[in-house]
Amino acid sequence: MSTPRKPRDVFLALVNGICDGRFDDVVELYAEKADISHPFDPLHGKRLTSRAELAEHFSRRPARSALTARPSNINVIETTDPEVIVAEFAYAVTNLETGKTFSYPCIFVMRVRDGEIVESRDYVDHLGSAEARGGLAGLLLEIGKRRSRNE
């Protein structure tokens, strides 16, 4: 029986898999039942609680993109709980059509059990991410619509 991956290794496989577009591999990093949230999501997306929901989440990404990304400035902090890490990093993004570069910071607080992600709080700069993908104006418009409905 092989030794399960350590939390740091699972995190690195996750962010590199996302950047490489290997979403089928990324989904397999999660436990069948998991609890994944994005607390800073300005659209208040729902928690993802299963591998099937994560597969659906990642399937919404375009198969081809003018963007390349890589994780940068990675700092993985191990905690007193051997299952839990705090990972500070940024996604460094380049638009291949314009040459424009972006970087947006993230902090993931992850619990990895038996080599699988069972819980993660992904604190992402969603505005920076939207800007990198060319969707900032649309995101701000949607935020405005939702807030005006709630007033």
N, C-alpha and C positions, 0 to 999 in steps of 0.2 A: 504494500500500500504506500503510495507516495505521500510526502509531507505536504499539507495544504500551504498555499502561498501566504506569505506574511502580509499584514495590512498595507504596508508601504508598497510592496510589489503589486498588490491588487490595484492600489491607487494609480501607480505608474502605468499599469496595463490599461486602466480605464481612460486616463487622459490622452495617452498616446493612441489608443484605439479610436477614440472620438476624433482626434486630429487626422488620423489616417483614413477615416471613413469606414472602419471595420465594425459596423454596428452589430452584426450578428455575433461577433466575438465579444463585444462590449456587453451585450445583453446577458451572455453566459457568465459574466463576472458577478451577477446578482443572484441571491438566493431566490428560490421559487416564490417565497413570501418575503417581502421586504417592505420597508417604510422609507420612501424617498420624498423629500420636499425641497422646495425652492422658496424659502421664506421671504426673499427680497423680490420675487416676481411681481412686477407692478400690475399684472393682470390677474394675480391671485389664482394661478393654475392649481389644479387638484393634486393631492398627494398621489404618488404612484405606489401601489401596494402589491404588485405581482410582477413576475417576469414577463407575462403577457402584456401588461400595461406598459412596461418599459419598452418592449418590442414595438408597440404601437407608437410610443413617444419618439423613439429613434427613427421609425419608418417615415416620419414627417419631414425628415431632413432630405434635401435634394440629393439625388444620386450623383449629379455632377454640379460643380460649383466653380466660380471664378475665384474662390477664396482658398488659400492654404492657411493652415494654422499649425502651431506647435506650442506645447506647454513650455513656459519659461519661468525663471526665478523661483524654482521649486524649493520649498522648505517644508519637510514633513516632520511634524513634532509627535513623538510617541508619548503616550500618557501613562499614568499608573495602571490603567486598565489595558491589558495586552491586546484586547480586541479593538481599541479605539485609537484613532490618529486624528490629528488636525493638520490639514495640508493647505499651505498658503502657496499660491502660484498665480500666474497670469497666462492667458491665452494670447499669444502673439500672432496676429492675423495679417496677411498680405492679400490685397486684391490684385490678382494677376492681370486684369484688364487695365487698371489705372496705375498700378504700382504703389498705391497708397497703403500705408501700414497703420495698424491699430494694435493696441494692447489693452486688455481689460482684466482687472484683478478678480480673483475668486478665492474663497476659503471653503473647503469641504471638511465637515466633521463626520467621520465615517466609523461605523462599527463593522468589522469583518470577522465572521465566524466560520471556521473550517474552510477558509479560503474564498468565501463568498460574501458580498456586501449584503448585510441584513438591514442596515439603517444608514441613511446619509442625509445630512442637512447641507445643501449646496447653496452657499451664499455667493451669488454671481452678480457682477455689474451688468444688469440686463440692458441698461441704456447704452453702455459701451458695446455690448454684444450686438444690439440692434443697429448701432451706427456702423459697426464693422461689416454687417451683412447688408447695409443699404436700406434698412427698414426703420430707422429712427423716426422719421416723420409719421409713418403709419402707426407705430407704437404709441407715439405721443397723441395722435388723433384718437386712437382707441381708448387710451387712458382718459382723455377728456370726455369722450362720449359716456364712458361708464361712470365717471364721477358726476357728470351732469344728471344722469338718471337717478343717482343716489341722493341728490340734494333735496 
